[in-house]
Amino acid sequence: MVLLSLRPLIPSSDCRRMLVRPMRQAALRRKITSLQERVASLRAEIAILDEQIIALDSEVDDLHVRAISSETPLAVKEHAEAFRHAELAHRARSEAAEQLSLVQAERDALLAQVVEEYA
């Protein structure tokens, strides 16, 4: 005669680890992939901003010379507007670079977790 236990089957810790690990690995993989896509996007954004900054800085220099040589209120106003646009581009680039370093640090931390799990 076989006795049946009425308590529920509780998987052992090894069994639970085997069940949880693939789910955790898949979640980590998705997160790392997402972060890597964000890194690529931020790098592209920074490259575009760098090109824009070169053009804006050149325009600011030209308008500065024009404002000095012509000494008209319109030329001074054009220079001030161009300078503000260049400042905004520089600020946007700084913010994108800061975000990039944060995203890279997060990605690297997750990669370190993956390495620790397999070590």
Secondary structure as a PSIPRED ss2 file (coil, helix, strand):
# PSIPRED VFORMAT (PSIPRED V4.0)

   1 M C   1.000  0.000  0.000
   2 V C   1.000  0.000  0.000
   3 L C   1.000  0.000  0.000
   4 L C   1.000  0.000  0.000
   5 S C   1.000  0.000  0.000
   6 L C   1.000  0.000  0.000
   7 R C   1.000  0.000  0.000
   8 P C   1.000  0.000  0.000
   9 L C   1.000  0.000  0.000
  10 I C   1.000  0.000  0.000
  11 P C   1.000  0.000  0.000
  12 S C   1.000  0.000  0.000
  13 S H   0.000  1.000  0.000
  14 D H   0.000  1.000  0.000
  15 C H   0.000  1.000  0.000
  16 R H   0.000  1.000  0.000
  17 R H   0.000  1.000  0.000
  18 M H   0.000  1.000  0.000
  19 L H   0.000  1.000  0.000
  20 V H   0.000  1.000  0.000
  21 R H   0.000  1.000  0.000
  22 P H   0.000  1.000  0.000
  23 M H   0.000  1.000  0.000
  24 R H   0.000  1.000  0.000
  25 Q H   0.000  1.000  0.000
  26 A H   0.000  1.000  0.000
  27 A H   0.000  1.000  0.000
  28 L H   0.000  1.000  0.000
  29 R H   0.000  1.000  0.000
  30 R H   0.000  1.000  0.000
  31 K H   0.000  1.000  0.000
  32 I H   0.000  1.000  0.000
  33 T H   0.000  1.000  0.000
  34 S H   0.000  1.000  0.000
  35 L H   0.000  1.000  0.000
  36 Q H   0.000  1.000  0.000
  37 E H   0.000  1.000  0.000
  38 R H   0.000  1.000  0.000
  39 V H   0.000  1.000  0.000
  40 A H   0.000  1.000  0.000
  41 S H   0.000  1.000  0.000
  42 L H   0.000  1.000  0.000
  43 R H   0.000  1.000  0.000
  44 A H   0.000  1.000  0.000
  45 E H   0.000  1.000  0.000
  46 I H   0.000  1.000  0.000
  47 A H   0.000  1.000  0.000
  48 I H   0.000  1.000  0.000
  49 L H   0.000  1.000  0.000
  50 D H   0.000  1.000  0.000
  51 E H   0.000  1.000  0.000
  52 Q H   0.000  1.000  0.000
  53 I H   0.000  1.000  0.000
  54 I H   0.000  1.000  0.000
  55 A H   0.000  1.000  0.000
  56 L H   0.000  1.000  0.000
  57 D H   0.000  1.000  0.000
  58 S H   0.000  1.000  0.000
  59 E H   0.000  1.000  0.000
  60 V H   0.000  1.000  0.000
  61 D H   0.000  1.000  0.000
  62 D H   0.000  1.000  0.000
  63 L H   0.000  1.000  0.000
  64 H H   0.000  1.000  0.000
  65 V H   0.000  1.000  0.000
  66 R H   0.000  1.000  0.000
  67 A H   0.000  1.000  0.000
  68 I H   0.000  1.000  0.000
  69 S H   0.000  1.000  0.000
  70 S H   0.000  1.000  0.000
  71 E C   1.000  0.000  0.000
  72 T C   1.000  0.000  0.000
  73 P H   0.000  1.000  0.000
  74 L H   0.000  1.000  0.000
  75 A H   0.000  1.000  0.000
  76 V H   0.000  1.000  0.000
  77 K H   0.000  1.000  0.000
  78 E H   0.000  1.000  0.000
  79 H H   0.000  1.000  0.000
  80 A H   0.000  1.000  0.000
  81 E H   0.000  1.000  0.000
  82 A H   0.000  1.000  0.000
  83 F H   0.000  1.000  0.000
  84 R H   0.000  1.000  0.000
  85 H H   0.000  1.000  0.000
  86 A H   0.000  1.000  0.000
  87 E H   0.000  1.000  0.000
  88 L H   0.000  1.000  0.000
  89 A H   0.000  1.000  0.000
  90 H H   0.000  1.000  0.000
  91 R H   0.000  1.000  0.000
  92 A H   0.000  1.000  0.000
  93 R H   0.000  1.000  0.000
  94 S H   0.000  1.000  0.000
  95 E H   0.000  1.000  0.000
  96 A H   0.000  1.000  0.000
  97 A H   0.000  1.000  0.000
  98 E H   0.000  1.000  0.000
  99 Q H   0.000  1.000  0.000
 100 L H   0.000  1.000  0.000
 101 S H   0.000  1.000  0.000
 102 L H   0.000  1.000  0.000
 103 V H   0.000  1.000  0.000
 104 Q H   0.000  1.000  0.000
 105 A H   0.000  1.000  0.000
 106 E H   0.000  1.000  0.000
 107 R H   0.000  1.000  0.000
 108 D H   0.000  1.000  0.000
 109 A H   0.000  1.000  0.000
 110 L H   0.000  1.000  0.000
 111 L H   0.000  1.000  0.000
 112 A H   0.000  1.000  0.000
 113 Q H   0.000  1.000  0.000
 114 V H   0.000  1.000  0.000
 115 V H   0.000  1.000  0.000
 116 E H   0.000  1.000  0.000
 117 E H   0.000  1.000  0.000
 118 Y H   0.000  1.000  0.000
 119 A C   1.000  0.000  0.000
